[in-house]
Amino acid sequence: MRILIVNTLYPPEIIGGAEVSVSLLAEALAQRGHQVSVVCLQNEQAQSVDERNGVRVYRVPLDNDYWPFGRDAKPSSIQRLKWHLQDTWNRKAAARVAEILDIEKPDVVHSNNLTGFSVSLWSEAKRRNIRIVHTLRDYSLICKRSTLFRTGSTCMRRCTACATMTAPYRRASRMVDAVTSNSQFVLDRHLAPGYFTDIPGRVIFNIADTTNLATTPGPASEDLIFGFIGRLEPEKGIDVVLKATELLPDAGWQLKIAGRGLEAYVRDIKAACRNDRVQWLGFTKSADFYAGVDVCLISSVWPEPLPRTLIEGIGAGKATICSTAGGIPEISEFSNLVGKYEPHDHRRLAELMQEAIRHTARWKKTSPARPDFAEKFTPETITGQYLEMYAGKPGTSSRE
């Protein structure tokens, strides 16, 4: 099968889990004999083509006013509004993708995050009678911030601005032949306002190879080591974690924080945290991180679709304390779960951390993930499910 995958970014340009998930899928499909090409954006004025692990990668310029990824400071509100308006239906981006469609002549276009491309490329695929499968990896089709999160809380109802500016996306969603998501939560949030109406859809998890993490031995310290890994930003709940540590006892625990964020924000939260039991690791390889912690804190306060850190933590055999945000509860029960708490509830998080400290010996033990858990994330399982969606086989319309 000839498969063209579109995603905003692609390795080595990585700002989140979507790039990792898309690349793992593309490579797994290529390894199974399919002809796979990828179209992504790059912060260059010229288009380039390269091959990465058996996948042909087209990197095209961004047809908008500024490169929005990896910035240390946000543009002004006027600049952002102009950018989003241009991104509603970007004809230049669609024309670039159209040229690649004519070169590759794919059997299916698999679109993912489309920020910077816009949904206009669906019309080019439709014009060529190419099947379109779309995977929801964030909320950019229903929220211009892509997060359903504003001023520190989840948007339970879409604001007028987002509903207005994303209205073309809702209409355009009718062009898609099938839709997938890595959590039921995200799929339901799109179906509720009328997106992808009467279009086959299902939940398909991301590929996650945790074999190099399986039952990772924990640190030798007598203290219970809590760990946070991910972007250091309010949406990930790092401030909630730090507030919880203020309520913990003076001994018996440590907290290791791995990840990066906007320089000013990280500087401020570090300055506010005076506890020498908190260690700031910066960028850290996953295997090294999990080998150094006992209990993983999955603390997102935004409705995260399904954090890769939770999948990895379970695969590493680590205990977890999880917020109930987004799709997290859909797999948290597979983990060696200390407990769950409502997002923002730092007091309840502190109670769960204190409970774990009181039973340190129990939560220091690594526990292998259930066999049926690992099976859900294998390349064989995930590529098989996507190939069914690509082919439009019967049974792909279930809301699993």
Secondary structure, DSSP 8 states (H G I E B T S, - for coil): -EEEEE-S--TT--SSHHHHHHHHHHHHHHHTT-EEEEEEEESSSS-EEEEETTEEEEEEE--SSS--SS-SS---HHHHHHHHHHTTS-HHHHHHHHHHHHHH--SEEEE---TTT-THHHHHHHHTT-EEEEEE-SSTTT-TTSSSEETTEE-SS--HHHHHHTHHHHHHGGG-SEEEESSHHHHHHHHTTTTTTT--EEE-------TTTTT----S-SSEEEEEES--SGGGTHHHHHHHHTTS-SSSEEEEEE----HHHHHHHHHH---TTEEEEES--HHHHHHT-SEEEE---S--S--HHHHHHHHTT-EEEEE--TTTHHHHTTSEEEEEE-TT-HHHHHHHHHHHHHTHHHHHS-----HHHHHTTSHHHHHHHHHHHHHT-TTTT---
